[in-house]
Amino acid sequence: MIVDYHMHLRNARGGIDHTAAAVEPFVARARERGVDEIGFTEHVYYFEQTKDFWPWPYYAERCHFDLDRYVGALVEAKGRGLPVKIGLEVDWAFDRADELAALLAPYPWDFLLGSVHMVGDHAIDNGAGLGIWAELPGDEVWRRYVEMLSAAARSGHFDVLSHPDLAKIYGVRGSDERYRELAAAVEESGVALEISTAGLRKPVAELYPDARLLAMSSAPVTLASDAHEPMLVGEGFDEAVALACANGRETVSVFDMRVRRQEPIG
């Protein structure tokens, strides 16, 4: 089985479009690429219901979409028999993570991705040599990133860690020590790891995560394109599957109502 469990619902012009009709081009592309099931995972900070959680202007100014409409569109798509799952990409909310989890709890999620994009007041992916990368040594950036992502893993609020070594985006690579720290959190929590082809489209030009993280843990995996347009669904999945298999994974995680099962990969 092949799943693509990370994508963002957009229309043909690239605009956010939380409707069942917008799902159909993503499903069509999945079928072309032999992807059996797709999961939509909009950014949590796009929804007005979460606006009070974000201290960063970039997030707060985007909180004007309705979470109920988004979920309703995916419920409708599932009702039509389309092979889609209902998910959300949830940024780590630090000391308010429990509150955010409580807000999200009533919705019929199939899975939730846990992500870290912000380290302090800076986005980890806002530009090479800018922001936090200009202020701190690379290993200190990595230390803080891993500390936050490890806390997210251990929180129990998430089913999958998305692009779990995003901090390598500009080619500053984490040490074995940092990967061991993250692997320990993953092992303790039982959370799955996302193998993401998004990194192939970034300056680092390689998959997330580094093979070291897969070798240091026994975590189950999902596959993901992080598609923001239908054409990217399933992009680079031959490489993703090869990385999984080379690191001892013979199955892929499939989610229903936040219950995980394993299916043979491929």
PyMOL commands that set and color helices and strands:
alter all, ss='L'
color gray80, all
select helices_A, chain A and resi 20-32+44-46+48-53+57-60+67-79+94-104+132-135+138-155+166-168+176-189+197-201+211-216+230-232+237-246
alter helices_A, ss='H'
color red, helices_A
select strands_A, chain A and resi 3-4+37-43+84-91+111-115+118-119+122-123+160-161+192-196+221-224+251-256+259-264
alter strands_A, ss='S'
color yellow, strands_A
deselect
rebuild
show_as cartoon
